[in-house]
């Protein structure tokens, strides 16, 4: 991540896909459960409150550093950099936390074959499969291979699923691109060479511009002279290699006295380079095409028309929504289901039949994971379009609220009801303006009667 463009690409994806975190919106299938809509809504509110108790606290993290939403950011960013990331789900008890489920994120480099052995064809990259190709276990080292740990490196074999309970022990966050692929590919792998060379070119142009800004003067002599140098030379303590007389130091405003017969050439590098911006933009467009990030969003430069900028954002959000759905399905939902099972087992959430019937289990654990909204380029036009979609049945108020600013329609409606009630109490008629009374008029008497 030493190249600014690479860092920007990774963090742009992280910010738009995860943002402050994918938030749970419980979606109980009340028809399967045989309950009313009102009962389902009450149950969903209870589930979301209980989940927030666990997810909002750093106690959900085995290291006790991040809450569930910050772990989402960390997991996704590590997937972008390394291609995959491992999460185990240990169980430990903690004070003032009724839930014992913990999340332990493990860096991809720790997933490897024990002692680098490649003799077993069933273990590739630390992922063990059976004869049918099913992943059965993961081999995780005790520490990072490049760490300063002096203890002997050992490997722990962790089964993917519990043999007796069927509980998920390991979550392997990976986006496969080939059949039979067992390890992930970093997000920047297709463009890593272009990014590296672009970084080198940028550094070279930066150095050339710095040298051009020195405005160094060289004094040439046709014959030997005992006269001192004109003006100031670079102080010895400011020189990089003062002991080497064969080098010429450059510094802002420096004047260098050359020896007899010596001449300085190419003192003007012609910087800033007028072709630099156009060349970099051309390379950035190619990099953006490979990463599915439009150039405008990649470099945060929106100088085109409204239609062009909106088209670029719409294309980018196709990719962001795809990765958001993938992260929700492969990371958030499995963890949520494990937490829900513990909540039911401890009696904190009533869910009859949860452990006996898989279809009932699925009905209880239905959920949507909502992240940051896309944002509005032209609020008036886009709000009007949202209203028409709702009026014609193409969308719902709940979905439009979520996509427009990431809010919840039911929470908005409840808050609006409280605000309207408060306005009526404070201002009398709820219209936003206090009724004015005319001089001599009785309190409560209408002021709209015609004067006599």
Number of C-alpha atoms within 10 A of each C-alpha: 12 9 15 11 18 20 12 16 21 21 16 18 23 24 16 21 27 26 18 15 21 23 21 20 16 21 17 22 18 17 11 12 17 10 12 10 13 10 12 20 15 10 20 20 14 16 24 15 12 18 18 14 15 21 23 14 16 18 26 27 22 18 12 13 12 20 18 24 20 20 20 23 21 17 22 26 21 23 23 23 19 20 21 27 26 22 20 19 22 14 13 12 12 12 8 7 13 15 22 18 22 24 23 18 21 20 18 24 18 20 26 20 21 18 10 10 12 13 9 9 10 17 21 21 20 26 22 23 17 12 8 6 10 11 17 16 20 26 22 24 21 15 20 16 13 8 7 8 11 7 8 7 13 12 18 13 15 17 16 21 16 13 9 6 7 9 12 17 18 21 20 21 23 24 20 14 10 8 6 8 12 20 22 20 19 17 21 21 14 13 15 14 11 15 22 15 12 18 17 13 14 15 13 12 17 15 13 17 17 16 18 17 16 13 16 17 16 18 14 15 14 10 8 9 10 5 6 7 14 12 11 10 15 16 10 10 8 10 13 12 13 15 9 8 8 8 10 13 17 18 18 13 15 18 20 22 18 15 14 12 10 13 12 11 7 6 12 13 14 11 16 14 12 9 8 13 9 10 11 13 14 11 15 22 17 16 24 19 12 14 20 16 26 23 21 19 17 22 18 11 10 14 9 10 9 12 10 13 17 16 13 17 18 14 13 22 20 13 16 22 16 12 19 23 17 15 22 24 15 16 19 21 18 15 21 18 18 16 21 22 17 17 21 15 14 12 10 15 16 14 18 13 13 19 12 9 10 11 12 18 19 15 17 26 22 16 21 17 17 22 24 20 17 19 13 13 13 10 11 9 10 14 14 10 12 19 14 13 15 15 12 9 9 9 14 16 17 16 16 19 17 18 18 17 14 18 18 17 16 12 11 13 11 10 12 12 12 11 13 14 12 13 16 14 11 13 13 13 12 15 11 12 11 12 13 10 13 11 6 6 11 10 9 8 10 12 13 6 7 5 5 3
